[in-house]
Amino acid sequence: MKPISLDHWLDPAAGQQPLPALVCLFTDEPLFSTQAADLYRQRLKRSTEYQRHVLDMDRQFDAQEFLAQFAEASLFGDVSLVEVRLTQPKLNKDAAEALTQVAQWIKAGETAHHLLVLGPKLNKTQEKSDGFAQLLTLGCEIQCKPVTAENLPAWIVQSAQRKGLKLDRETATWLAEKTEGNLLAAHQAIEKLAVEHQGPVPFDTVQAMVSNSARFNVFDLGPSLLGGDTRRVARMIQGLEAEGEASTLVLWALQEEIRAIRDTQMAIRKGMALADACRQHRIWGARQNHISAALKRHNRTSLQNLTAWCYSAEKTIKGMKAGNPWTLLEIIGLGIAGVAPPPHA
């Protein structure tokens, strides 16, 4: 099936087209994953009432239980949306075979259920591996084009247009610099602007809104996280909880720093200079000054463990798992700063 670009997927006109029953989304950008998945659920809900099941593809993943959700016909003809979330871009034999079997059932029309697969970005080798190759061939992939420092202002202008706003290049460039290349922060600014404005928005209006917005305090976490200031990280996360900040926003900010460390490490391993790697991955200002310290603290294993903790925090925030999400957010924040959490079960 032909891939769909994220820009096309977010276009309201795309909602008039038939909804694919099997969708894959592999990206390292939390904002893109959330936007695309939320829109898929909204469009499915417009056509049918459905039951949602979320499965983590980890050590506890039961391939037979997963297959049973598609193989067993519902007595009432209910439609289910099964979401599979991968913490790392690889599949074991049982998982690969189970996903391939379900993809074939969906392609053949042998099940009315829908499958949404979410995971980290795949490289060329992983795309051709067992399981992933069949998913991409039989299903529909939403492709997310990376947003670099150079094209971030254009991305801001386009995102604002979808919300009925018109920002000039100067304003978009200022917002990109103010949010230090953080897509989520820029997205939050656009969302807030759209509540009070439509059409052209003057530069001074955007500047005043951002400067007076308490929601941007969460992005002050970056230098402390990367720099390893564990005491300040703990105080800030506890303070954000006390001030009523959205736990989802704090989680996304933490994931953004994990992504920055991982992407920079990968670029350096390929022979890229640190300054070039930072520029390519939108690491600006204070984050660039502290990224070197974070690179020395973390390796692939530690980042994978932090990512697993992030998935637990997300499930807790959404009420799918018992516990206090703010406790998990503090564990993740301190983990980024240098206090290694225990291996995630």
C-alpha positions as a Markdown table, in Angstrom:
| # | Residue | x | y | z |
|---|---|---|---|---|
| 1 | Met | 0.0 | 0.0 | 0.0 |
| 2 | Lys | 1.3 | 3.5 | -0.8 |
| 3 | Pro | 2.7 | 5.4 | 2.2 |
| 4 | Ile | 0.9 | 8.5 | 3.4 |
| 5 | Ser | 3.0 | 11.5 | 4.5 |
| 6 | Leu | 2.2 | 13.0 | 7.9 |
| 7 | Asp | 1.4 | 16.3 | 6.3 |
| 8 | His | -1.3 | 14.7 | 4.1 |
| 9 | Trp | -2.6 | 12.7 | 7.0 |
| 10 | Leu | -3.1 | 15.9 | 9.1 |
| 11 | Asp | -4.9 | 17.6 | 6.2 |
| 12 | Pro | -8.7 | 17.6 | 7.0 |
| 13 | Ala | -9.4 | 16.5 | 3.4 |
| 14 | Ala | -7.7 | 13.2 | 4.2 |
| 15 | Gly | -10.6 | 12.4 | 6.6 |
| 16 | Gln | -12.9 | 12.0 | 3.7 |
| 17 | Gln | -10.9 | 9.1 | 2.3 |
| 18 | Pro | -11.4 | 5.4 | 3.4 |
| 19 | Leu | -9.6 | 4.7 | 6.6 |
| 20 | Pro | -6.9 | 1.9 | 6.4 |
| 21 | Ala | -7.5 | -1.0 | 8.8 |
| 22 | Leu | -3.8 | -1.4 | 9.3 |
| 23 | Val | -1.6 | 1.6 | 10.0 |
| 24 | Cys | 2.1 | 1.8 | 11.0 |
| 25 | Leu | 3.8 | 4.8 | 12.4 |
| 26 | Phe | 7.5 | 4.6 | 13.1 |
| 27 | Thr | 9.0 | 7.8 | 14.4 |
| 28 | Asp | 11.3 | 9.1 | 17.1 |
| 29 | Glu | 9.3 | 12.4 | 17.4 |
| 30 | Pro | 6.7 | 12.0 | 20.3 |
| 31 | Leu | 4.6 | 14.9 | 18.9 |
| 32 | Phe | 4.2 | 13.2 | 15.5 |
| 33 | Ser | 3.3 | 9.9 | 17.0 |
| 34 | Thr | 0.6 | 11.5 | 19.3 |
| 35 | Gln | -0.9 | 13.6 | 16.5 |
| 36 | Ala | -1.2 | 10.8 | 14.0 |
| 37 | Ala | -2.5 | 8.2 | 16.5 |
| 38 | Asp | -5.1 | 10.6 | 18.0 |
| 39 | Leu | -6.3 | 11.5 | 14.5 |
| 40 | Tyr | -6.6 | 7.8 | 13.6 |
| 41 | Arg | -8.8 | 7.1 | 16.6 |
| 42 | Gln | -11.0 | 10.2 | 15.9 |
| 43 | Arg | -11.6 | 9.1 | 12.3 |
| 44 | Leu | -12.4 | 5.5 | 13.3 |
| 45 | Lys | -14.8 | 6.7 | 15.9 |
| 46 | Arg | -16.7 | 8.7 | 13.3 |
| 47 | Ser | -17.4 | 5.5 | 11.4 |
| 48 | Thr | -18.0 | 3.1 | 14.2 |
| 49 | Glu | -18.0 | 2.6 | 18.0 |
| 50 | Tyr | -15.0 | 0.5 | 18.9 |
| 51 | Gln | -13.2 | -1.1 | 21.8 |
| 52 | Arg | -9.6 | -0.1 | 22.2 |
| 53 | His | -6.9 | -2.5 | 23.4 |
| 54 | Val | -3.3 | -1.4 | 24.0 |
| 55 | Leu | -0.5 | -3.9 | 24.0 |
| 56 | Asp | 3.2 | -3.3 | 24.7 |
| 57 | Met | 5.5 | -5.5 | 22.7 |
| 58 | Asp | 7.9 | -6.3 | 25.5 |
| 59 | Arg | 9.1 | -9.4 | 27.3 |
| 60 | Gln | 5.5 | -10.0 | 28.5 |
| 61 | Phe | 4.0 | -9.8 | 25.0 |
| 62 | Asp | 1.8 | -12.9 | 24.4 |
| 63 | Ala | 1.6 | -13.6 | 20.7 |
| 64 | Gln | -1.2 | -16.1 | 21.1 |
| 65 | Glu | -3.3 | -13.7 | 23.1 |
| 66 | Phe | -2.7 | -11.1 | 20.4 |
| 67 | Leu | -3.8 | -13.4 | 17.7 |
| 68 | Ala | -6.9 | -14.4 | 19.6 |
| 69 | Gln | -8.1 | -10.8 | 19.7 |
| 70 | Phe | -8.4 | -10.9 | 15.9 |
| 71 | Ala | -9.3 | -14.6 | 15.4 |
| 72 | Glu | -12.2 | -14.8 | 17.7 |
| 73 | Ala | -15.4 | -13.4 | 16.3 |
| 74 | Ser | -17.4 | -11.2 | 18.6 |
| 75 | Leu | -20.9 | -12.4 | 19.4 |
| 76 | Phe | -22.1 | -8.8 | 19.0 |
| 77 | Gly | -20.0 | -7.9 | 16.0 |
| 78 | Asp | -18.0 | -5.3 | 17.9 |
| 79 | Val | -15.1 | -3.7 | 16.2 |
| 80 | Ser | -11.8 | -3.4 | 18.1 |
| 81 | Leu | -8.8 | -1.2 | 17.6 |
| 82 | Val | -5.6 | -3.0 | 18.8 |
| 83 | Glu | -2.7 | -0.7 | 19.4 |
| 84 | Val | 0.8 | -2.3 | 19.5 |
| 85 | Arg | 3.6 | -0.2 | 20.9 |
| 86 | Leu | 7.2 | -1.1 | 20.4 |
| 87 | Thr | 9.9 | 0.2 | 22.8 |
| 88 | Gln | 12.6 | -0.8 | 20.4 |
| 89 | Pro | 12.7 | -1.3 | 16.6 |
| 90 | Lys | 13.1 | -5.1 | 16.5 |
| 91 | Leu | 10.8 | -8.1 | 16.7 |
| 92 | Asn | 11.4 | -11.6 | 18.0 |
| 93 | Lys | 10.3 | -14.6 | 15.9 |
| 94 | Asp | 6.9 | -15.1 | 17.6 |
| 95 | Ala | 6.0 | -11.4 | 17.4 |
| 96 | Ala | 7.1 | -11.1 | 13.8 |
| 97 | Glu | 5.0 | -14.1 | 12.8 |
| 98 | Ala | 1.9 | -12.9 | 14.8 |
| 99 | Leu | 2.0 | -9.4 | 13.3 |
| 100 | Thr | 2.4 | -10.9 | 9.8 |
| 101 | Gln | -0.6 | -13.3 | 10.3 |
| 102 | Val | -2.8 | -10.4 | 11.5 |
| 103 | Ala | -1.7 | -8.2 | 8.6 |
| 104 | Gln | -2.6 | -11.0 | 6.2 |
| 105 | Trp | -6.0 | -11.4 | 7.8 |
| 106 | Ile | -6.7 | -7.7 | 7.5 |
| 107 | Lys | -5.6 | -7.6 | 3.9 |
| 108 | Ala | -7.8 | -10.5 | 3.0 |
| 109 | Gly | -10.8 | -9.0 | 4.9 |
| 110 | Glu | -11.0 | -11.9 | 7.3 |
| 111 | Thr | -11.3 | -9.6 | 10.3 |
| 112 | Ala | -13.2 | -6.4 | 11.0 |
| 113 | His | -10.7 | -5.3 | 13.6 |
| 114 | His | -8.1 | -2.6 | 13.1 |
| 115 | Leu | -4.4 | -2.6 | 14.0 |
| 116 | Leu | -2.3 | 0.5 | 14.8 |
| 117 | Val | 1.5 | -0.2 | 15.2 |
| 118 | Leu | 3.6 | 2.5 | 16.9 |
| 119 | Gly | 7.3 | 2.4 | 17.4 |
| 120 | Pro | 10.7 | 4.1 | 17.0 |
| 121 | Lys | 12.0 | 5.0 | 13.6 |
| 122 | Leu | 13.3 | 2.0 | 11.5 |
| 123 | Asn | 16.5 | 2.0 | 9.5 |
| 124 | Lys | 16.7 | 0.4 | 6.1 |
| 125 | Thr | 17.8 | -3.0 | 7.4 |
| 126 | Gln | 14.9 | -3.1 | 10.0 |
| 127 | Glu | 12.4 | -2.2 | 7.3 |
| 128 | Lys | 13.3 | -5.3 | 5.4 |
| 129 | Ser | 13.3 | -7.7 | 8.4 |
| 130 | Asp | 10.7 | -10.3 | 9.2 |
| 131 | Gly | 7.5 | -8.8 | 10.5 |
| 132 | Phe | 8.3 | -5.2 | 9.6 |
| 133 | Ala | 8.6 | -5.9 | 5.9 |
| 134 | Gln | 5.2 | -7.6 | 5.8 |
| 135 | Leu | 3.5 | -4.8 | 7.9 |
| 136 | Leu | 4.8 | -2.1 | 5.5 |
| 137 | Thr | 3.8 | -4.1 | 2.4 |
| 138 | Leu | 0.3 | -5.1 | 3.6 |
| 139 | Gly | -0.6 | -2.0 | 5.7 |
| 140 | Cys | -0.3 | 1.8 | 5.3 |
| 141 | Glu | 2.6 | 3.6 | 6.8 |
| 142 | Ile | 2.4 | 7.2 | 7.9 |
| 143 | Gln | 5.8 | 8.7 | 7.0 |
| 144 | Cys | 7.1 | 11.5 | 9.2 |
| 145 | Lys | 9.7 | 13.7 | 7.5 |
| 146 | Pro | 12.3 | 14.9 | 10.0 |
| 147 | Val | 12.2 | 18.6 | 11.0 |
| 148 | Thr | 15.7 | 20.1 | 11.0 |
| 149 | Ala | 16.8 | 23.4 | 12.4 |
| 150 | Glu | 16.8 | 24.8 | 8.9 |
| 151 | Asn | 13.1 | 23.9 | 8.1 |
| 152 | Leu | 11.6 | 24.3 | 11.5 |
| 153 | Pro | 10.3 | 27.9 | 10.8 |
| 154 | Ala | 8.6 | 26.6 | 7.7 |
| 155 | Trp | 7.1 | 23.7 | 9.8 |
| 156 | Ile | 5.8 | 26.3 | 12.3 |
| 157 | Val | 4.2 | 28.3 | 9.5 |
| 158 | Gln | 2.5 | 25.2 | 8.1 |
| 159 | Ser | 1.3 | 24.0 | 11.5 |
| 160 | Ala | -0.1 | 27.5 | 12.2 |
| 161 | Gln | -2.0 | 27.4 | 8.9 |
| 162 | Arg | -3.8 | 24.2 | 9.9 |
| 163 | Lys | -5.1 | 26.1 | 13.0 |
| 164 | Gly | -6.3 | 29.1 | 10.9 |
| 165 | Leu | -3.3 | 31.2 | 11.9 |
| 166 | Lys | -1.0 | 33.2 | 9.6 |
| 167 | Leu | 2.6 | 33.7 | 10.9 |
| 168 | Asp | 5.3 | 35.5 | 8.8 |
| 169 | Arg | 8.8 | 34.1 | 8.5 |
| 170 | Glu | 10.3 | 36.4 | 11.0 |
| 171 | Thr | 7.8 | 35.4 | 13.7 |
| 172 | Ala | 8.2 | 31.7 | 12.9 |
| 173 | Thr | 12.0 | 32.0 | 13.1 |
| 174 | Trp | 11.8 | 33.8 | 16.5 |
| 175 | Leu | 9.4 | 31.1 | 17.8 |
| 176 | Ala | 11.7 | 28.4 | 16.6 |
| 177 | Glu | 14.6 | 30.0 | 18.5 |
| 178 | Lys | 12.6 | 30.7 | 21.6 |
| 179 | Thr | 11.5 | 27.1 | 21.9 |
| 180 | Glu | 15.1 | 25.9 | 21.2 |
| 181 | Gly | 14.0 | 23.6 | 18.3 |
| 182 | Asn | 11.5 | 21.7 | 20.5 |
| 183 | Leu | 8.5 | 20.8 | 18.3 |
| 184 | Leu | 6.3 | 20.2 | 21.3 |
| 185 | Ala | 6.9 | 23.6 | 22.7 |
| 186 | Ala | 6.3 | 25.2 | 19.3 |
| 187 | His | 3.1 | 23.2 | 18.9 |
| 188 | Gln | 1.8 | 24.2 | 22.3 |
| 189 | Ala | 2.4 | 27.9 | 21.4 |
| 190 | Ile | 0.4 | 27.5 | 18.2 |
| 191 | Glu | -2.4 | 25.7 | 20.0 |
| 192 | Lys | -2.7 | 28.5 | 22.6 |
| 193 | Leu | -2.6 | 31.2 | 19.9 |
| 194 | Ala | -5.4 | 29.5 | 18.0 |
| 195 | Val | -7.7 | 29.7 | 21.1 |
| 196 | Glu | -7.6 | 33.5 | 21.0 |
| 197 | His | -6.7 | 34.4 | 17.4 |
| 198 | Gln | -7.5 | 33.6 | 13.7 |
| 199 | Gly | -5.8 | 34.9 | 10.6 |
| 200 | Pro | -2.6 | 37.0 | 10.7 |
| 201 | Val | -1.0 | 37.2 | 14.1 |
| 202 | Pro | 1.5 | 40.1 | 14.7 |
| 203 | Phe | 4.9 | 39.4 | 16.0 |
| 204 | Asp | 4.4 | 41.3 | 19.3 |
| 205 | Thr | 1.3 | 39.3 | 20.1 |
| 206 | Val | 3.2 | 36.0 | 19.7 |
| 207 | Gln | 6.1 | 37.4 | 21.7 |
| 208 | Ala | 3.9 | 38.5 | 24.6 |
| 209 | Met | 2.0 | 35.2 | 24.7 |
| 210 | Val | 5.2 | 33.1 | 24.9 |
| 211 | Ser | 6.8 | 35.4 | 27.4 |
| 212 | Asn | 3.8 | 35.3 | 29.7 |
| 213 | Ser | 3.1 | 31.6 | 29.3 |
| 214 | Ala | 3.8 | 29.6 | 32.4 |
| 215 | Arg | 3.5 | 26.4 | 30.3 |
| 216 | Phe | 7.0 | 27.1 | 28.9 |
| 217 | Asn | 8.5 | 26.6 | 32.3 |
| 218 | Val | 8.6 | 22.9 | 31.7 |
| 219 | Phe | 11.1 | 23.4 | 28.9 |
| 220 | Asp | 13.5 | 25.0 | 31.4 |
| 221 | Leu | 14.1 | 21.4 | 32.5 |
| 222 | Gly | 16.4 | 20.9 | 29.5 |
| 223 | Pro | 19.7 | 22.3 | 30.8 |
| 224 | Ser | 19.4 | 20.6 | 34.2 |
| 225 | Leu | 18.5 | 17.3 | 32.6 |
| 226 | Leu | 21.4 | 17.3 | 30.2 |
| 227 | Gly | 23.8 | 19.0 | 32.6 |
| 228 | Gly | 23.2 | 16.4 | 35.3 |
| 229 | Asp | 21.9 | 18.8 | 38.0 |
| 230 | Thr | 19.9 | 16.1 | 39.8 |
| 231 | Arg | 18.8 | 18.3 | 42.8 |
| 232 | Arg | 17.4 | 21.0 | 40.5 |
| 233 | Val | 15.6 | 18.3 | 38.3 |
| 234 | Ala | 13.9 | 16.9 | 41.4 |
| 235 | Arg | 12.9 | 20.4 | 42.6 |
| 236 | Met | 11.6 | 21.4 | 39.2 |
| 237 | Ile | 9.5 | 18.3 | 38.6 |
| 238 | Gln | 8.0 | 18.5 | 42.1 |
| 239 | Gly | 7.3 | 22.2 | 41.5 |
| 240 | Leu | 5.6 | 21.5 | 38.2 |
| 241 | Glu | 3.4 | 19.0 | 39.9 |
| 242 | Ala | 2.5 | 21.5 | 42.7 |
| 243 | Glu | 1.7 | 24.2 | 40.1 |
| 244 | Gly | -0.7 | 21.8 | 38.3 |
| 245 | Glu | 1.3 | 21.4 | 35.1 |
| 246 | Ala | 0.1 | 18.7 | 32.7 |
| 247 | Ser | 1.9 | 15.5 | 33.3 |
| 248 | Thr | 1.7 | 14.6 | 29.6 |
| 249 | Leu | 3.6 | 17.8 | 28.8 |
| 250 | Val | 6.4 | 17.0 | 31.3 |
| 251 | Leu | 6.6 | 13.4 | 29.9 |
| 252 | Trp | 7.0 | 14.7 | 26.3 |
| 253 | Ala | 9.7 | 17.2 | 27.5 |
| 254 | Leu | 11.6 | 14.3 | 29.1 |
| 255 | Gln | 11.2 | 12.2 | 25.9 |
| 256 | Glu | 12.6 | 15.0 | 23.9 |
| 257 | Glu | 15.8 | 15.1 | 25.9 |
| 258 | Ile | 16.2 | 11.3 | 25.6 |
| 259 | Arg | 15.7 | 11.6 | 21.8 |
| 260 | Ala | 18.3 | 14.4 | 21.6 |
| 261 | Ile | 20.9 | 12.2 | 23.4 |
| 262 | Arg | 20.2 | 9.2 | 21.3 |
| 263 | Asp | 20.2 | 10.9 | 18.0 |
| 264 | Thr | 23.4 | 12.8 | 18.8 |
| 265 | Gln | 25.1 | 9.6 | 19.8 |
| 266 | Met | 24.1 | 7.9 | 16.6 |
| 267 | Ala | 25.3 | 10.8 | 14.5 |
| 268 | Ile | 28.7 | 10.9 | 16.2 |
| 269 | Arg | 29.1 | 7.1 | 15.8 |
| 270 | Lys | 28.7 | 7.7 | 12.1 |
| 271 | Gly | 31.6 | 10.2 | 12.1 |
| 272 | Met | 29.8 | 13.5 | 12.5 |
| 273 | Ala | 31.2 | 16.3 | 14.6 |
| 274 | Leu | 29.4 | 17.2 | 17.7 |
| 275 | Ala | 28.5 | 20.7 | 16.5 |
| 276 | Asp | 27.1 | 19.4 | 13.2 |
| 277 | Ala | 25.1 | 16.7 | 15.0 |
| 278 | Cys | 23.6 | 19.3 | 17.3 |
| 279 | Arg | 22.6 | 21.5 | 14.4 |
| 280 | Gln | 21.1 | 18.6 | 12.5 |
| 281 | His | 19.0 | 17.5 | 15.5 |
| 282 | Arg | 17.7 | 20.9 | 16.6 |
| 283 | Ile | 19.8 | 21.1 | 19.7 |
| 284 | Trp | 20.2 | 24.8 | 20.4 |
| 285 | Gly | 21.2 | 27.2 | 23.1 |
| 286 | Ala | 21.5 | 25.8 | 26.6 |
| 287 | Arg | 20.8 | 22.2 | 25.4 |
| 288 | Gln | 23.9 | 22.4 | 23.1 |
| 289 | Asn | 26.1 | 23.6 | 26.0 |
| 290 | His | 25.1 | 20.6 | 28.1 |
| 291 | Ile | 24.8 | 17.8 | 25.6 |
| 292 | Ser | 28.4 | 16.7 | 25.9 |
| 293 | Ala | 28.0 | 15.8 | 29.6 |
| 294 | Ala | 24.8 | 13.8 | 28.8 |
| 295 | Leu | 26.6 | 11.9 | 26.1 |
| 296 | Lys | 29.2 | 10.7 | 28.6 |
| 297 | Arg | 26.5 | 9.4 | 31.0 |
| 298 | His | 24.4 | 7.4 | 28.6 |
| 299 | Asn | 24.7 | 4.5 | 26.2 |
| 300 | Arg | 22.2 | 2.5 | 24.1 |
| 301 | Thr | 21.2 | 0.3 | 27.1 |
| 302 | Ser | 20.6 | 3.2 | 29.5 |
| 303 | Leu | 18.5 | 5.1 | 26.9 |
| 304 | Gln | 16.4 | 2.0 | 26.1 |
| 305 | Asn | 15.7 | 1.5 | 29.8 |
| 306 | Leu | 14.6 | 5.2 | 30.1 |
| 307 | Thr | 12.3 | 4.7 | 27.1 |
| 308 | Ala | 10.7 | 1.7 | 28.8 |
| 309 | Trp | 10.1 | 3.8 | 31.9 |
| 310 | Cys | 8.5 | 6.5 | 29.7 |
| 311 | Tyr | 6.0 | 3.9 | 28.3 |
| 312 | Ser | 5.1 | 3.0 | 31.9 |
| 313 | Ala | 4.6 | 6.6 | 32.8 |
| 314 | Glu | 2.4 | 7.1 | 29.7 |
| 315 | Lys | 0.2 | 4.2 | 30.7 |
| 316 | Thr | -0.1 | 5.5 | 34.2 |
| 317 | Ile | -1.1 | 8.9 | 33.0 |
| 318 | Lys | -3.8 | 7.4 | 30.9 |
| 319 | Gly | -5.1 | 5.3 | 33.8 |
| 320 | Met | -4.1 | 2.1 | 32.1 |
| 321 | Lys | -1.7 | 1.2 | 35.0 |
| 322 | Ala | -1.9 | 1.9 | 38.7 |
| 323 | Gly | 0.5 | 4.3 | 40.3 |
| 324 | Asn | 1.5 | 8.0 | 40.6 |
| 325 | Pro | 2.8 | 9.3 | 37.3 |
| 326 | Trp | 4.7 | 12.1 | 38.9 |
| 327 | Thr | 6.8 | 9.5 | 40.8 |
| 328 | Leu | 7.7 | 7.9 | 37.4 |
| 329 | Leu | 8.4 | 11.3 | 35.9 |
| 330 | Glu | 10.9 | 12.1 | 38.6 |
| 331 | Ile | 12.5 | 8.7 | 38.2 |
| 332 | Ile | 12.9 | 9.4 | 34.4 |
| 333 | Gly | 14.2 | 12.9 | 35.0 |
| 334 | Leu | 16.8 | 11.8 | 37.5 |
| 335 | Gly | 17.7 | 9.0 | 35.2 |
| 336 | Ile | 18.5 | 11.4 | 32.4 |
| 337 | Ala | 20.4 | 13.6 | 34.8 |
| 338 | Gly | 22.5 | 10.7 | 36.0 |
| 339 | Val | 20.8 | 8.7 | 38.8 |
| 340 | Ala | 20.2 | 5.4 | 36.9 |
| 341 | Pro | 16.8 | 3.8 | 37.5 |
| 342 | Pro | 16.6 | 0.1 | 38.0 |
| 343 | Pro | 16.1 | -2.0 | 34.9 |
| 344 | His | 12.5 | -1.8 | 33.8 |
| 345 | Ala | 10.6 | -5.1 | 34.3 |
